[in-house]
Amino acid sequence: MTINILVLCTGNSARSILAEALFNHLGDQENPGRIRAFSAGSQPTGTVNPLALETLASHGVPLPEARSKSWDEFAAPGAPAIDFIFTVCASAAGEACPIWPGHPTTAHWGIADPAHVEPLAARRTAFEDAYRKLCQRIEAFVALPLETLSAAEIAAAAKRIHQESEA
């Protein structure tokens, strides 16, 4: 059974792209095919931030199909059935989301936006920080026995993972 995860952000160009790649990469290490992640935005920029791709490449995390896309793709007929949705920016967490088929479990993992940090050297550091924070959370999440937990248990675990990461 494949667990489908959707990571949402407003622009779908930086944080959600990092998380999509990390979920796919880390989720496949122990059990290939167990997790399939996607990312989308409420107002996608249409382009992936080059520093997101640079950060992933520097860690050896592939995302060959990286693209900025609308969350509408995942609410449309024929879209993959989503099991879990993570928001990684406060604006996407507060927006009125589409009605997701199957009512997936949701969690919010707020990560500071690295895309607009200046100057460039500080932006690279911000991308690295976002990568590290997401990696820590995602490693803990994919280690959970997701197949045997209830939706409420998974939501509580995702919240706890975020809180412990912020401590």
mmCIF file of the C-alpha atoms, coordinates in Angstrom:
data_MODEL
# 
_entry.id   MODEL 
# 
loop_
_atom_site.group_PDB 
_atom_site.id 
_atom_site.type_symbol 
_atom_site.label_atom_id 
_atom_site.label_alt_id 
_atom_site.label_comp_id 
_atom_site.label_asym_id 
_atom_site.label_entity_id 
_atom_site.label_seq_id 
_atom_site.pdbx_PDB_ins_code 
_atom_site.Cartn_x 
_atom_site.Cartn_y 
_atom_site.Cartn_z 
_atom_site.occupancy 
_atom_site.B_iso_or_equiv 
_atom_site.pdbx_formal_charge 
_atom_site.auth_seq_id 
_atom_site.auth_comp_id 
_atom_site.auth_asym_id 
_atom_site.auth_atom_id 
_atom_site.pdbx_PDB_model_num 
ATOM 1   C CA . MET A 1 1   ? 0.000   0.000  0.000   1.00 0.00 ? 1   MET A CA 1 
ATOM 2   C CA . THR A 1 2   ? 1.358   3.402  -0.991  1.00 0.00 ? 2   THR A CA 1 
ATOM 3   C CA . ILE A 1 3   ? 0.754   6.352  1.312   1.00 0.00 ? 3   ILE A CA 1 
ATOM 4   C CA . ASN A 1 4   ? 0.140   9.562  -0.645  1.00 0.00 ? 4   ASN A CA 1 
ATOM 5   C CA . ILE A 1 5   ? 1.239   12.830 0.943   1.00 0.00 ? 5   ILE A CA 1 
ATOM 6   C CA . LEU A 1 6   ? 0.522   16.340 -0.338  1.00 0.00 ? 6   LEU A CA 1 
ATOM 7   C CA . VAL A 1 7   ? 2.611   19.269 0.909   1.00 0.00 ? 7   VAL A CA 1 
ATOM 8   C CA . LEU A 1 8   ? 0.991   22.672 0.487   1.00 0.00 ? 8   LEU A CA 1 
ATOM 9   C CA . CYS A 1 9   ? 2.371   26.184 0.482   1.00 0.00 ? 9   CYS A CA 1 
ATOM 10  C CA . THR A 1 10  ? 1.221   29.348 -1.201  1.00 0.00 ? 10  THR A CA 1 
ATOM 11  C CA . GLY A 1 11  ? 3.736   29.585 -4.071  1.00 0.00 ? 11  GLY A CA 1 
ATOM 12  C CA . ASN A 1 12  ? 4.888   25.944 -4.337  1.00 0.00 ? 12  ASN A CA 1 
ATOM 13  C CA . SER A 1 13  ? 8.393   27.054 -5.215  1.00 0.00 ? 13  SER A CA 1 
ATOM 14  C CA . ALA A 1 14  ? 10.564  26.476 -2.134  1.00 0.00 ? 14  ALA A CA 1 
ATOM 15  C CA . ARG A 1 15  ? 9.468   24.843 1.161   1.00 0.00 ? 15  ARG A CA 1 
ATOM 16  C CA . SER A 1 16  ? 6.836   22.539 -0.291  1.00 0.00 ? 16  SER A CA 1 
ATOM 17  C CA . ILE A 1 17  ? 9.260   21.494 -3.046  1.00 0.00 ? 17  ILE A CA 1 
ATOM 18  C CA . LEU A 1 18  ? 11.917  20.636 -0.434  1.00 0.00 ? 18  LEU A CA 1 
ATOM 19  C CA . ALA A 1 19  ? 9.358   18.644 1.561   1.00 0.00 ? 19  ALA A CA 1 
ATOM 20  C CA . GLU A 1 20  ? 8.049   16.770 -1.490  1.00 0.00 ? 20  GLU A CA 1 
ATOM 21  C CA . ALA A 1 21  ? 11.573  15.650 -2.366  1.00 0.00 ? 21  ALA A CA 1 
ATOM 22  C CA . LEU A 1 22  ? 12.414  14.708 1.229   1.00 0.00 ? 22  LEU A CA 1 
ATOM 23  C CA . PHE A 1 23  ? 9.220   12.696 1.743   1.00 0.00 ? 23  PHE A CA 1 
ATOM 24  C CA . ASN A 1 24  ? 9.887   10.752 -1.459  1.00 0.00 ? 24  ASN A CA 1 
ATOM 25  C CA . HIS A 1 25  ? 13.581  10.257 -0.708  1.00 0.00 ? 25  HIS A CA 1 
ATOM 26  C CA . LEU A 1 26  ? 13.344  9.385  2.998   1.00 0.00 ? 26  LEU A CA 1 
ATOM 27  C CA . GLY A 1 27  ? 10.087  7.480  2.654   1.00 0.00 ? 27  GLY A CA 1 
ATOM 28  C CA . ASP A 1 28  ? 11.617  5.138  0.096   1.00 0.00 ? 28  ASP A CA 1 
ATOM 29  C CA . GLN A 1 29  ? 14.832  4.348  1.978   1.00 0.00 ? 29  GLN A CA 1 
ATOM 30  C CA . GLU A 1 30  ? 13.413  1.645  4.252   1.00 0.00 ? 30  GLU A CA 1 
ATOM 31  C CA . ASN A 1 31  ? 10.509  0.509  2.128   1.00 0.00 ? 31  ASN A CA 1 
ATOM 32  C CA . PRO A 1 32  ? 10.518  1.503  -1.567  1.00 0.00 ? 32  PRO A CA 1 
ATOM 33  C CA . GLY A 1 33  ? 7.071   2.506  -2.784  1.00 0.00 ? 33  GLY A CA 1 
ATOM 34  C CA . ARG A 1 34  ? 5.685   3.051  0.735   1.00 0.00 ? 34  ARG A CA 1 
ATOM 35  C CA . ILE A 1 35  ? 5.378   6.829  0.398   1.00 0.00 ? 35  ILE A CA 1 
ATOM 36  C CA . ARG A 1 36  ? 4.621   8.988  -2.627  1.00 0.00 ? 36  ARG A CA 1 
ATOM 37  C CA . ALA A 1 37  ? 4.682   12.720 -2.043  1.00 0.00 ? 37  ALA A CA 1 
ATOM 38  C CA . PHE A 1 38  ? 3.451   15.627 -4.104  1.00 0.00 ? 38  PHE A CA 1 
ATOM 39  C CA . SER A 1 39  ? 3.490   19.368 -3.553  1.00 0.00 ? 39  SER A CA 1 
ATOM 40  C CA . ALA A 1 40  ? 1.237   22.180 -4.670  1.00 0.00 ? 40  ALA A CA 1 
ATOM 41  C CA . GLY A 1 41  ? 0.330   25.776 -3.961  1.00 0.00 ? 41  GLY A CA 1 
ATOM 42  C CA . SER A 1 42  ? -2.779  27.857 -3.565  1.00 0.00 ? 42  SER A CA 1 
ATOM 43  C CA . GLN A 1 43  ? -1.196  30.527 -5.789  1.00 0.00 ? 43  GLN A CA 1 
ATOM 44  C CA . PRO A 1 44  ? 1.692   28.722 -7.503  1.00 0.00 ? 44  PRO A CA 1 
ATOM 45  C CA . THR A 1 45  ? 4.502   30.840 -8.881  1.00 0.00 ? 45  THR A CA 1 
ATOM 46  C CA . GLY A 1 46  ? 4.847   28.534 -11.868 1.00 0.00 ? 46  GLY A CA 1 
ATOM 47  C CA . THR A 1 47  ? 8.584   28.110 -11.284 1.00 0.00 ? 47  THR A CA 1 
ATOM 48  C CA . VAL A 1 48  ? 10.669  26.223 -8.759  1.00 0.00 ? 48  VAL A CA 1 
ATOM 49  C CA . ASN A 1 49  ? 13.139  28.379 -6.866  1.00 0.00 ? 49  ASN A CA 1 
ATOM 50  C CA . PRO A 1 50  ? 16.628  27.484 -8.152  1.00 0.00 ? 50  PRO A CA 1 
ATOM 51  C CA . LEU A 1 51  ? 17.981  27.492 -4.591  1.00 0.00 ? 51  LEU A CA 1 
ATOM 52  C CA . ALA A 1 52  ? 15.480  24.783 -3.626  1.00 0.00 ? 52  ALA A CA 1 
ATOM 53  C CA . LEU A 1 53  ? 16.907  22.586 -6.383  1.00 0.00 ? 53  LEU A CA 1 
ATOM 54  C CA . GLU A 1 54  ? 20.478  23.568 -5.465  1.00 0.00 ? 54  GLU A CA 1 
ATOM 55  C CA . THR A 1 55  ? 19.867  22.676 -1.801  1.00 0.00 ? 55  THR A CA 1 
ATOM 56  C CA . LEU A 1 56  ? 18.361  19.298 -2.699  1.00 0.00 ? 56  LEU A CA 1 
ATOM 57  C CA . ALA A 1 57  ? 21.219  18.516 -5.088  1.00 0.00 ? 57  ALA A CA 1 
ATOM 58  C CA . SER A 1 58  ? 23.832  19.393 -2.456  1.00 0.00 ? 58  SER A CA 1 
ATOM 59  C CA . HIS A 1 59  ? 22.286  16.713 -0.216  1.00 0.00 ? 59  HIS A CA 1 
ATOM 60  C CA . GLY A 1 60  ? 21.891  14.141 -2.983  1.00 0.00 ? 60  GLY A CA 1 
ATOM 61  C CA . VAL A 1 61  ? 18.088  14.287 -2.848  1.00 0.00 ? 61  VAL A CA 1 
ATOM 62  C CA . PRO A 1 62  ? 16.558  13.839 -6.303  1.00 0.00 ? 62  PRO A CA 1 
ATOM 63  C CA . LEU A 1 63  ? 13.435  15.564 -7.550  1.00 0.00 ? 63  LEU A CA 1 
ATOM 64  C CA . PRO A 1 64  ? 13.584  15.158 -11.323 1.00 0.00 ? 64  PRO A CA 1 
ATOM 65  C CA . GLU A 1 65  ? 9.951   16.118 -11.889 1.00 0.00 ? 65  GLU A CA 1 
ATOM 66  C CA . ALA A 1 66  ? 10.038  19.318 -9.794  1.00 0.00 ? 66  ALA A CA 1 
ATOM 67  C CA . ARG A 1 67  ? 7.443   21.827 -10.908 1.00 0.00 ? 67  ARG A CA 1 
ATOM 68  C CA . SER A 1 68  ? 5.294   24.506 -9.307  1.00 0.00 ? 68  SER A CA 1 
ATOM 69  C CA . LYS A 1 69  ? 1.624   23.557 -9.579  1.00 0.00 ? 69  LYS A CA 1 
ATOM 70  C CA . SER A 1 70  ? -1.827  24.403 -8.248  1.00 0.00 ? 70  SER A CA 1 
ATOM 71  C CA . TRP A 1 71  ? -3.488  22.449 -5.492  1.00 0.00 ? 71  TRP A CA 1 
ATOM 72  C CA . ASP A 1 72  ? -6.506  22.227 -7.822  1.00 0.00 ? 72  ASP A CA 1 
ATOM 73  C CA . GLU A 1 73  ? -4.694  19.367 -9.615  1.00 0.00 ? 73  GLU A CA 1 
ATOM 74  C CA . PHE A 1 74  ? -5.091  17.234 -6.500  1.00 0.00 ? 74  PHE A CA 1 
ATOM 75  C CA . ALA A 1 75  ? -8.767  18.007 -5.912  1.00 0.00 ? 75  ALA A CA 1 
ATOM 76  C CA . ALA A 1 76  ? -9.732  17.157 -9.502  1.00 0.00 ? 76  ALA A CA 1 
ATOM 77  C CA . PRO A 1 77  ? -11.292 13.874 -10.625 1.00 0.00 ? 77  PRO A CA 1 
ATOM 78  C CA . GLY A 1 78  ? -8.636  11.263 -11.363 1.00 0.00 ? 78  GLY A CA 1 
ATOM 79  C CA . ALA A 1 79  ? -6.069  12.804 -9.007  1.00 0.00 ? 79  ALA A CA 1 
ATOM 80  C CA . PRO A 1 80  ? -4.205  10.485 -6.638  1.00 0.00 ? 80  PRO A CA 1 
ATOM 81  C CA . ALA A 1 81  ? -6.099  9.816  -3.403  1.00 0.00 ? 81  ALA A CA 1 
ATOM 82  C CA . ILE A 1 82  ? -4.273  11.822 -0.740  1.00 0.00 ? 82  ILE A CA 1 
ATOM 83  C CA . ASP A 1 83  ? -3.826  10.291 2.722   1.00 0.00 ? 83  ASP A CA 1 
ATOM 84  C CA . PHE A 1 84  ? -2.004  13.154 4.487   1.00 0.00 ? 84  PHE A CA 1 
ATOM 85  C CA . ILE A 1 85  ? -1.720  16.875 3.857   1.00 0.00 ? 85  ILE A CA 1 
ATOM 86  C CA . PHE A 1 86  ? 0.963   19.047 5.406   1.00 0.00 ? 86  PHE A CA 1 
ATOM 87  C CA . THR A 1 87  ? 0.955   22.832 5.179   1.00 0.00 ? 87  THR A CA 1 
ATOM 88  C CA . VAL A 1 88  ? 4.396   24.387 5.573   1.00 0.00 ? 88  VAL A CA 1 
ATOM 89  C CA . CYS A 1 89  ? 3.491   28.085 5.484   1.00 0.00 ? 89  CYS A CA 1 
ATOM 90  C CA . ALA A 1 90  ? 1.064   30.002 7.638   1.00 0.00 ? 90  ALA A CA 1 
ATOM 91  C CA . SER A 1 91  ? -0.827  31.559 4.738   1.00 0.00 ? 91  SER A CA 1 
ATOM 92  C CA . ALA A 1 92  ? -1.640  28.195 3.131   1.00 0.00 ? 92  ALA A CA 1 
ATOM 93  C CA . ALA A 1 93  ? -2.656  26.797 6.528   1.00 0.00 ? 93  ALA A CA 1 
ATOM 94  C CA . GLY A 1 94  ? -5.198  29.592 6.946   1.00 0.00 ? 94  GLY A CA 1 
ATOM 95  C CA . GLU A 1 95  ? -6.627  29.557 3.437   1.00 0.00 ? 95  GLU A CA 1 
ATOM 96  C CA . ALA A 1 96  ? -9.865  27.900 2.479   1.00 0.00 ? 96  ALA A CA 1 
ATOM 97  C CA . CYS A 1 97  ? -8.674  24.644 0.952   1.00 0.00 ? 97  CYS A CA 1 
ATOM 98  C CA . PRO A 1 98  ? -10.464 22.620 -1.670  1.00 0.00 ? 98  PRO A CA 1 
ATOM 99  C CA . ILE A 1 99  ? -12.565 19.733 -0.443  1.00 0.00 ? 99  ILE A CA 1 
ATOM 100 C CA . TRP A 1 100 ? -10.172 16.802 -0.657  1.00 0.00 ? 100 TRP A CA 1 
ATOM 101 C CA . PRO A 1 101 ? -11.645 13.454 -1.666  1.00 0.00 ? 101 PRO A CA 1 
ATOM 102 C CA . GLY A 1 102 ? -11.395 11.003 1.227   1.00 0.00 ? 102 GLY A CA 1 
ATOM 103 C CA . HIS A 1 103 ? -10.863 13.762 3.835   1.00 0.00 ? 103 HIS A CA 1 
ATOM 104 C CA . PRO A 1 104 ? -7.134  13.223 4.406   1.00 0.00 ? 104 PRO A CA 1 
ATOM 105 C CA . THR A 1 105 ? -5.460  13.831 7.758   1.00 0.00 ? 105 THR A CA 1 
ATOM 106 C CA . THR A 1 106 ? -3.905  17.284 7.947   1.00 0.00 ? 106 THR A CA 1 
ATOM 107 C CA . ALA A 1 107 ? -1.086  18.871 9.930   1.00 0.00 ? 107 ALA A CA 1 
ATOM 108 C CA . HIS A 1 108 ? 0.702   22.215 9.918   1.00 0.00 ? 108 HIS A CA 1 
ATOM 109 C CA . TRP A 1 109 ? 4.492   22.367 10.031  1.00 0.00 ? 109 TRP A CA 1 
ATOM 110 C CA . GLY A 1 110 ? 5.311   26.066 9.793   1.00 0.00 ? 110 GLY A CA 1 
ATOM 111 C CA . ILE A 1 111 ? 8.744   26.705 8.296   1.00 0.00 ? 111 ILE A CA 1 
ATOM 112 C CA . ALA A 1 112 ? 10.116  30.211 7.653   1.00 0.00 ? 112 ALA A CA 1 
ATOM 113 C CA . ASP A 1 113 ? 10.148  31.164 3.970   1.00 0.00 ? 113 ASP A CA 1 
ATOM 114 C CA . PRO A 1 114 ? 13.739  31.173 2.701   1.00 0.00 ? 114 PRO A CA 1 
ATOM 115 C CA . ALA A 1 115 ? 12.899  32.483 -0.764  1.00 0.00 ? 115 ALA A CA 1 
ATOM 116 C CA . HIS A 1 116 ? 12.982  36.216 -0.048  1.00 0.00 ? 116 HIS A CA 1 
ATOM 117 C CA . VAL A 1 117 ? 15.899  36.430 2.367   1.00 0.00 ? 117 VAL A CA 1 
ATOM 118 C CA . GLU A 1 118 ? 18.618  38.884 1.301   1.00 0.00 ? 118 GLU A CA 1 
ATOM 119 C CA . PRO A 1 119 ? 21.485  38.909 0.455   1.00 0.00 ? 119 PRO A CA 1 
ATOM 120 C CA . LEU A 1 120 ? 22.086  35.744 -1.548  1.00 0.00 ? 120 LEU A CA 1 
ATOM 121 C CA . ALA A 1 121 ? 24.467  34.190 1.001   1.00 0.00 ? 121 ALA A CA 1 
ATOM 122 C CA . ALA A 1 122 ? 21.834  34.608 3.728   1.00 0.00 ? 122 ALA A CA 1 
ATOM 123 C CA . ARG A 1 123 ? 19.199  33.129 1.389   1.00 0.00 ? 123 ARG A CA 1 
ATOM 124 C CA . ARG A 1 124 ? 21.366  30.035 0.861   1.00 0.00 ? 124 ARG A CA 1 
ATOM 125 C CA . THR A 1 125 ? 21.683  29.698 4.636   1.00 0.00 ? 125 THR A CA 1 
ATOM 126 C CA . ALA A 1 126 ? 17.899  30.097 4.995   1.00 0.00 ? 126 ALA A CA 1 
ATOM 127 C CA . PHE A 1 127 ? 17.295  27.332 2.429   1.00 0.00 ? 127 PHE A CA 1 
ATOM 128 C CA . GLU A 1 128 ? 19.721  25.088 4.295   1.00 0.00 ? 128 GLU A CA 1 
ATOM 129 C CA . ASP A 1 129 ? 17.900  25.822 7.559   1.00 0.00 ? 129 ASP A CA 1 
ATOM 130 C CA . ALA A 1 130 ? 14.500  25.062 5.998   1.00 0.00 ? 130 ALA A CA 1 
ATOM 131 C CA . TYR A 1 131 ? 15.917  21.831 4.549   1.00 0.00 ? 131 TYR A CA 1 
ATOM 132 C CA . ARG A 1 132 ? 17.315  20.770 7.940   1.00 0.00 ? 132 ARG A CA 1 
ATOM 133 C CA . LYS A 1 133 ? 14.042  21.499 9.775   1.00 0.00 ? 133 LYS A CA 1 
ATOM 134 C CA . LEU A 1 134 ? 11.948  19.659 7.204   1.00 0.00 ? 134 LEU A CA 1 
ATOM 135 C CA . CYS A 1 135 ? 14.364  16.728 7.112   1.00 0.00 ? 135 CYS A CA 1 
ATOM 136 C CA . GLN A 1 136 ? 14.185  16.338 10.904  1.00 0.00 ? 136 GLN A CA 1 
ATOM 137 C CA . ARG A 1 137 ? 10.372  16.311 10.888  1.00 0.00 ? 137 ARG A CA 1 
ATOM 138 C CA . ILE A 1 138 ? 10.027  14.066 7.848   1.00 0.00 ? 138 ILE A CA 1 
ATOM 139 C CA . GLU A 1 139 ? 12.531  11.499 9.170   1.00 0.00 ? 139 GLU A CA 1 
ATOM 140 C CA . ALA A 1 140 ? 10.467  11.241 12.365  1.00 0.00 ? 140 ALA A CA 1 
ATOM 141 C CA . PHE A 1 141 ? 7.174   11.042 10.455  1.00 0.00 ? 141 PHE A CA 1 
ATOM 142 C CA . VAL A 1 142 ? 8.213   8.331  7.996   1.00 0.00 ? 142 VAL A CA 1 
ATOM 143 C CA . ALA A 1 143 ? 9.561   6.267  10.927  1.00 0.00 ? 143 ALA A CA 1 
ATOM 144 C CA . LEU A 1 144 ? 6.022   6.044  12.372  1.00 0.00 ? 144 LEU A CA 1 
ATOM 145 C CA . PRO A 1 145 ? 4.046   2.837  11.839  1.00 0.00 ? 145 PRO A CA 1 
ATOM 146 C CA . LEU A 1 146 ? 1.614   4.793  9.641   1.00 0.00 ? 146 LEU A CA 1 
ATOM 147 C CA . GLU A 1 147 ? -0.171  1.686  8.402   1.00 0.00 ? 147 GLU A CA 1 
ATOM 148 C CA . THR A 1 148 ? -1.287  0.741  11.933  1.00 0.00 ? 148 THR A CA 1 
ATOM 149 C CA . LEU A 1 149 ? -2.158  4.159  13.394  1.00 0.00 ? 149 LEU A CA 1 
ATOM 150 C CA . SER A 1 150 ? -5.550  5.858  13.276  1.00 0.00 ? 150 SER A CA 1 
ATOM 151 C CA . ALA A 1 151 ? -5.966  9.224  11.583  1.00 0.00 ? 151 ALA A CA 1 
ATOM 152 C CA . ALA A 1 152 ? -6.222  10.887 15.015  1.00 0.00 ? 152 ALA A CA 1 
ATOM 153 C CA . GLU A 1 153 ? -3.026  9.183  16.204  1.00 0.00 ? 153 GLU A CA 1 
ATOM 154 C CA . ILE A 1 154 ? -1.168  10.270 13.079  1.00 0.00 ? 154 ILE A CA 1 
ATOM 155 C CA . ALA A 1 155 ? -2.400  13.860 13.416  1.00 0.00 ? 155 ALA A CA 1 
ATOM 156 C CA . ALA A 1 156 ? -1.297  13.910 17.067  1.00 0.00 ? 156 ALA A CA 1 
ATOM 157 C CA . ALA A 1 157 ? 2.092   12.432 16.157  1.00 0.00 ? 157 ALA A CA 1 
ATOM 158 C CA . ALA A 1 158 ? 2.621   14.996 13.372  1.00 0.00 ? 158 ALA A CA 1 
ATOM 159 C CA . LYS A 1 159 ? 1.793   17.824 15.788  1.00 0.00 ? 159 LYS A CA 1 
ATOM 160 C CA . ARG A 1 160 ? 4.134   16.381 18.430  1.00 0.00 ? 160 ARG A CA 1 
ATOM 161 C CA . ILE A 1 161 ? 6.948   16.008 15.862  1.00 0.00 ? 161 ILE A CA 1 
ATOM 162 C CA . HIS A 1 162 ? 6.581   19.677 14.930  1.00 0.00 ? 162 HIS A CA 1 
ATOM 163 C CA . GLN A 1 163 ? 6.476   20.842 18.545  1.00 0.00 ? 163 GLN A CA 1 
ATOM 164 C CA . GLU A 1 164 ? 9.520   18.773 19.519  1.00 0.00 ? 164 GLU A CA 1 
ATOM 165 C CA . SER A 1 165 ? 11.425  20.105 16.508  1.00 0.00 ? 165 SER A CA 1 
ATOM 166 C CA . GLU A 1 166 ? 10.682  23.673 17.557  1.00 0.00 ? 166 GLU A CA 1 
ATOM 167 C CA . ALA A 1 167 ? 11.887  23.105 21.147  1.00 0.00 ? 167 ALA A CA 1 
# 
